[in-house]
């Protein structure tokens, strides 16, 4: 863990210094941030830098044409360019992420004589995130919610390295003004940024990776070899693992961006304190759920039509939201479970169930859906569920530390925002030197308590 942490730290320090040195020169500053972002992406695979650049160039050009058509009141031209941009973005996603899945399923459906060739392409990291950002830009241009961005500004927006590979999904309306204003790195909320980065690293390295290596991976790999108690704990453990993993990355991304002068939207708001599925989706991966709401659910009709149409729109949105995460039936089933649960919530009468009961039901529906999200296959998911119900098992992996970690992580969801704000204000009272020393000590402790060998972030695959 120490080497990649130091490598990223040195990279960020270099970017921060260059950001500070080029602050008085807007053009150089933009080129510096863009160059750093492309270098960051090329570190994973330099070939896909060209794919990212294509997404930048094609969507920026389509945006300029949409704006030109709007000014000339050419409605048909506006629609054509918007459609061209969206189809182009979906084509990128379709070829790299979904072609093999649908080709294989279609071949199975039609029979061996009509087998379609498989491309077996490497999935570009973060492709789902930057294509969704690109689509939101051209759609918002058409809706007259944003103004066209200069090319370099748009390139910085779409490729900005802190959130390039795993979000959050930032809209042009949120980031364009910050690029234009050229944020001053000398006047940033450093205490808040350090706190976010340390919190994110702790979630990922200590909580997520520890649960994965000590419980979750072994349970899902061989559910029949564990007691039903341990399999159930493994499901709870994965609910905590994926939250710690993804919200941890989000904290790091928001913190790094904040040190560079950019403030990103909140992506998680204590999702496991939700008292309904609707409330859960207002708290979990907020930038994705709001994207699906604004660019899919509402255009489909939202809840403006009859009840049956609202239910249809919910199902379509959640199933496509599941498919966004990956090209397997398990992700589709995961989205379907959430869609059906949201419909059931709307159908049930508004009762007076105690909050504790509502929380318990919501949390377990979410955990049930996570089984399909995590399992390698549909049969593996069924094995996990049946093991919870029937497997006597013999291998005991659960222990007091596992139980305490799961309970403590869920418990932190109920810490009030006032208490968090008090801690932030306390951190801000210290000097920059003290903050730096505290940050360094925090990094050493995280590396000390983290397991040997830390798995990649879960959402890198999406």
N, C-alpha and C positions, 0 to 999 in steps of 0.2 A: 504493500500500500504506500510505503514511504516514497518510493521513486516516482510513481505517477503523480502523487500529491506535490512533490517538490518540482517536478517538470511543469505541471500546470501552474504552480505558484510562480516559477521563474518566468514563464510565458506571460502571465498576467502582469507581473511587475514590469516587464519590458513594455507591454502595451500601455500600462499606466504612465510610465515615464514618457513614452512617445506621445501619449495623449496630452500630457502636461506641457511638453516642449512645443507641440504643434498647435496649442490652443489659440495663439493669436493669428494663425493662418488657416482660415476656413477650408480652403481647397486642400492644403496639405493634411489637415486634420481628417477630412473625409477619406482621403486616399489612404491614410495611415490605418484608420479603423477598418476600411474595406480590405486592405492588404492583410491585416492581422486576422480578420475573419476567414479569408480564403486560405491563409496558411493553416489556421486551426482546422478547417475542414479537410485540407489536403493531407494533414498529418494522418488522418484515418485512411483515405484513399484519394490520391491526387487526380485520378481519372474522372471522378464524379464532380470535381470542381467545374468541369465544362457543362455538366448537367445543371448545376446551380446557376452558372452564368447564363445558360439558355433560359432558365426560368426568369432570371432578372431581366434580360433583354426583351424577351417575347412579351412578358406582362407589362413592362414599362411602355413598350411601343404600342401595345393594344390600349393601354390607358390613355396615351396621348391621342389616339384616334377616337376613343370614346369621348374625350373632352372636346375634340374638334367637332364631332358630330352633334354633341349637345349644344355647342355654341351656334351651329348652323341650323339647329332644330331638325336635324336629319334623324328621325326616330328609327327608321329602318337601319341606317348605318350604325347607330348606337347599339341596337340589338345584335347586329351581325358581328361587330367587333367584340362585344361582351361574350357572345356565344363562342366565337373563335378562341378567346382567351381561356374560357372555362373548359372547353373541349380539349384544348392543348394541355392544360394542367391535369385534367382527368386522364388524358392519354398517357402522360408521364407516370401517373400513379398506376394506371391500368396495366401498362406494359411491365413495369418493374415489380409491382406488388401483387397483382391479381390475375395476370394472364395464365400462369401455370395452374392456379387453383381452378379457374373456370374451364381451362382446356382439359384438365384431368377429369373433372366432373362431367363435362360434356362427352368426353370419350367413353367414360363408364356408362353413361346413359344411352349412347348410340350404339355401343358395341365395339369389339376389337377391330372390326374392319374399317372403322372411321377414326382411328386413333390420331389425335392432333399432336403435332410436335411440341415439346416442352422447351422453353428458353433457358431455364435454370440460371437466371440472372442473379447477381448479388444485389440484395436490397440496399439502396443508398440510405445511409443513416440520416434520420430526420426528414425524410422525403415527405411524410404526411404533414409535418408541421409547416415547412416552407411553402408547400403547394396550397395549403389552406390559407396561409397569410397572403399569398399572391392572389387567390380568388377573392378574398375579402376586399383587397385593394380595388380590383376592377369593378366589383359589384358596388362598393361604396362610391366609386366615381360615377357610376351610372345613376345611383340614388342621390347624387349631389351632396354626399355627406363628407367628402374630402375633396381637396384640390389636387391637381396633378403634381407629383413630386419631381424635382429635377433628377436626372439620371443617377448621379452619384448618391443623392439622398435615398433614392429608392433602392439602390444596390446595398447601401449600408443597412437600410431597414430589413431587407429580405435575408441578408447574410450575417447579421450581427451575431458574433460568435457565442455570447453567453447563453442564448436561448435557441440557437440554430438547430441543435440536434435533438432536443427533447422539450421544447417549449419553455415557458408558456407561449400560447398563440397570441401575439401582440398585433393589434390592428394599426393600420396606417394613421388613423385619427389620433391614436394614443402616442405614437412615436414620432410622426413627422414634425410636430411643433418642437419637440425636444432636440431633433437634429438641426432644425433651423436656428434655434436659439444657441446652439453650440455650448452645451453645459460645461461649466468651469470645474475641473476636477479638484481645484483647491477648496471648493466650497460644497462639500458633499457630507451627507450624514454617515460619517465613517463608523461611528459606534453601532448604528443600526445595521450597516452593511457587514461589519465583522461578526455581529451577533447572528445574522442570517446565514453567513457562510459556515460558521462553526456549528450552528444548529443543523444545517443541511448535511454537513460531513458526519456529525454524530448520528443523525438518523440513518444515513446510508451505511457507514462503516461499522458502527457499534450495534445498532438495532437491526436493520434490514439484513446485513450480511451475516450477523450472528444467528438470527432466527433461521435463515436459509440453510446455513451449514450445520446447525445443531438440531433442527427439527423438520422444517418444511420440505427440503429436498428429499430426505430419506422417506418421509411419509408418502409423498406423491409418487416416488419411484417404486415403492413396494407397500401399498396400503394393507395388503393381506398379511404382511409380516409384522404388523403393529397391533396393539390393542385398540379397541374402538375409542377408548379414552384418548389415546395418543393421536389417533387420526383426527378426531374432533379438534384437539388442540392444534394439530397441524393446519387445519382449515382456519381456525382463529389466527394462528401464527402467520399464515399467508396474508390475511386481511391486514395485519399490522405490517408485514414485510413490504407489501406493495405500496401501502400508504407512506411508510418511512422512506422507501426507495424513491418514489416519484416526487413526493412533497419535499424530500431532501434535496433532490436535484433542482427543483424549482426554487427552493430557498437559496441554494448556491448561485443559480443563474440571476435571481433578483438582486442578491447581495453584490455580485461582481458587477452587474450593470449599474447598480447604485454607486459603487466606487468610481465608475466612469462617468457618472452624472446623469444616468438614465433611470427613471422610475417605472417599473413594470407593474401591470395590474396583479392583484392578488389571485392566486390560482387554487389555494386550499383554505378553507375556513372551518376547521374542526368538523370534518364530515361525519365522524363516528359519534357525534352528539345529536345527529339528525333524528327527528321524531316521525319522519315520513320519507318515502322515496323521493317525493317532490322536493322536500327540504334537503335530502342527501345530494341531489343533483344541483342544488344551488350552492353547495359547499365543496363538491368534489370536482377537480379539474374544471374550474369555473370558466376558464377561457375556451375550452372545448365545448362545454355544455351551452354556453351563451352563443358560440359560433353556430352550433347545430340549431339552436332556437331561432336566431336571427336570419340565417341563410338557408335553412331547410324547413323547419317546423312551421314558421310563420308564412313563408311563401307557399307552402302546401295548403294553407288555410288555417293553421293553428287551431284555436278553439272557437272560431267565428261561425262555424256551420253547425249542423246537427251533431248530436252526441256521437253517432256512429262515425261521422267524418272526423271528429276530434280523436276518437280511438284509433282510427286508421292512420291519422297523421302521427300520433304518438308511436305506434308500432313501426311505421316506416322510419321515423327519425331514430329510434333506439336501435333498430336492426342495422341501419346504415352506420350508426355510431359504433356498434360492435364490429362491423366489417371494417371500419376505419382502422381499428386496432390490429387487424391481421386477417389473412386470407385462409381461415379454417372455419369449419362448421361450429367449433366451440365458441368462437367469438360471436358468431351470429346467434347462437343459443344464449350466450351471455346477454346480448342486447335484447333478445326476445323476452328473457326473464324480466328484465327491467321494464320493458314496454308493457308486458302483461300486468306486472305489479302496479305500475302507474295507473293503468286502466282500472284495476280492481279498487285502488284507493278512491278513484272518482266515483265508482259504482256504489261503494259502501256508504251507508248513512253516516252523517257526521255525529258520532257518538261522543261519549264523555269518558273514554278510556283514560286511565291514569297515565301521566307522561312516562313512567317507568315501563309500563306495558307497551306503549307505542314505540319507545326506544328499543325494547327487546325484540319486537317483531321486525322493525326496520333493520336492525343490525344483523339479524339472522337471515333475512331475505338477501341482504347484500353479501353475506358470507356464503350462502348457498350459490349465488351467482358466481362468486369468485372461484368456486371449485371448477367450473367449466373454463374460466379465464386462464387458470393456472395449469390444468391438466394437459398432458401431451396429446390426448385424443379423447373422443367421446367415450370410448370404452374405459379409458383410464379414469375419467370423471365418474362413471357409474361404479367403478371399483372402489373409489374413495367413498362415495355415498353409501354403498352397501357395506363397506368395512365399518363405517360409523354405526350402522344399525346392527351388524351381526358378527363382525370379526372378533373372535376371542383374542387372537394374536399372542405373541410371546415376547416380542422385543419392546422393552420399555425405554423410551428416550425422554419422557417428560420428567421434569424436575422442578424444584421450587424456583430456581432462577427463571425458567421458562414461564411459569405461571405469573411470577412477579413482573416480568418484563411486559407480558401481554396486558396484564391488569394496569400497570403503571402507564403504558402508552395510551390505552383507552382513557384512563383517568385524566391525563393531561389535556384531553379534548374539552374538558369541562372547566379548565382554568379560565377565569374571566379575562376579558380584554383589558380591564382596568389594571389588573395585576401585571399583565404583559407590558402595558404602557409605563407602569412604575419602574419596571426593570430597565426599559429602554431609556427612560429619563435618568436613571441612576448611572447607566453606562455612558451617557452623553456628558456627564459631569466630569469625567476623567480626561486627562490630557491625551494628545495623540500618542505620545510615547508610552503612557500607561496602557492605552488601548492596544498598541502594537505588542507590548510584552504579554498582556493577557491573551491576545490572539495566538501568539507563539506557544504559550503554555497549553492553550486549548488544543492546538494541533498535535503537540507531543502526547497529551493524554488520550486523544482520539486514536492516534496510531498505536498507543500502548494497549488500549482496551479492545481494539478491533481484532477480528480473527486474522489468521495468516491467509493471505490471498483473498482479495475482494472481487466479487463478481461484477460484471458490467451493469450499468443501470438498466433496469427492466425496459424502460420506455425508449431506449436506444433502438430497439427492434421495430418501432412503429414509425 
